Amino acid sequence: MRLMMRATLGLALTTGLIAASRPAFYAPAKTETIVFAGGCFWGVQSVFQHTKGVVSATSGYAGGTAAKPSYEEVSSGQTGHAESVKVVFDPSQVSYEQLLKIFFSVVHDPTQLNRQGPDVGTQYRSAVFYLTDEQKQATEAYIAQLTSSHVYKQPIVTQVAKLKEFYRAEAYHQNYAELHPDQPYIAINDAPKVEHLKKAYPQLYTDKLASHE
């Protein structure tokens, strides 16, 4: 991706204080959270925003060392972050395993090392940043299944790592694909992914766009 573009008052106050103390990647008990990286986050966010059961999909940065990095810093490839999307979902509507299927078959090509399509660099790497041991085990098991089934001709290079921190990307990156459907990059690289989701997983596709945090 390019740099140039690219019900009382007391109770309410207490609730606000509790919410403010929670980690950035916190989700209520009825939902779960996972962070996916699969190239430019515009397309990744768009696909998951159109997935039933996804409560929110937020573009941001994960997997690096610098605190609160900017888009320009991440794009330099020097911070170690990957363009990522934090997905908060309702497991009663869509399972984590179904999200994995969408990630590996619709969102991106997991055999491309440190790149995705026209975008090159470690910031565009394939990665799953898990929050729980169950997510880690499920992800590793699914990759092993894809590998043993020879779904891809080339080895899967997806990084599976514990999420340390997720930094929300700048406001202009949120809902980017939806707001700029006629931009050539979106029309060529991202819109087809949403169409693929609609055709491959019609039972999981929705026109109702999930929010972003």
Secondary structure as GFF3:
##gff-version 3
##sequence-region A 1 213
A	DSSP	alpha_helix	9	21	.	.	.	ID=ss1
A	DSSP	beta_strand	32	38	.	.	.	ID=ss2
A	DSSP	alpha_helix	41	49	.	.	.	ID=ss3
A	DSSP	beta_strand	54	62	.	.	.	ID=ss4
A	DSSP	alpha_helix	71	75	.	.	.	ID=ss5
A	DSSP	beta_strand	82	89	.	.	.	ID=ss6
A	DSSP	alpha_helix	96	102	.	.	.	ID=ss7
A	DSSP	pi_helix	103	107	.	.	.	ID=ss8
A	DSSP	beta_strand	115	116	.	.	.	ID=ss9
A	DSSP	beta_strand	119	120	.	.	.	ID=ss10
A	DSSP	three_ten_helix	122	124	.	.	.	ID=ss11
A	DSSP	beta_strand	126	130	.	.	.	ID=ss12
A	DSSP	alpha_helix	133	148	.	.	.	ID=ss13
A	DSSP	beta_strand	159	162	.	.	.	ID=ss14
A	DSSP	beta_strand	166	168	.	.	.	ID=ss15
A	DSSP	three_ten_helix	171	173	.	.	.	ID=ss16
A	DSSP	alpha_helix	176	179	.	.	.	ID=ss17
A	DSSP	alpha_helix	184	185	.	.	.	ID=ss18
A	DSSP	pi_helix	186	190	.	.	.	ID=ss19
A	DSSP	alpha_helix	191	200	.	.	.	ID=ss20
###
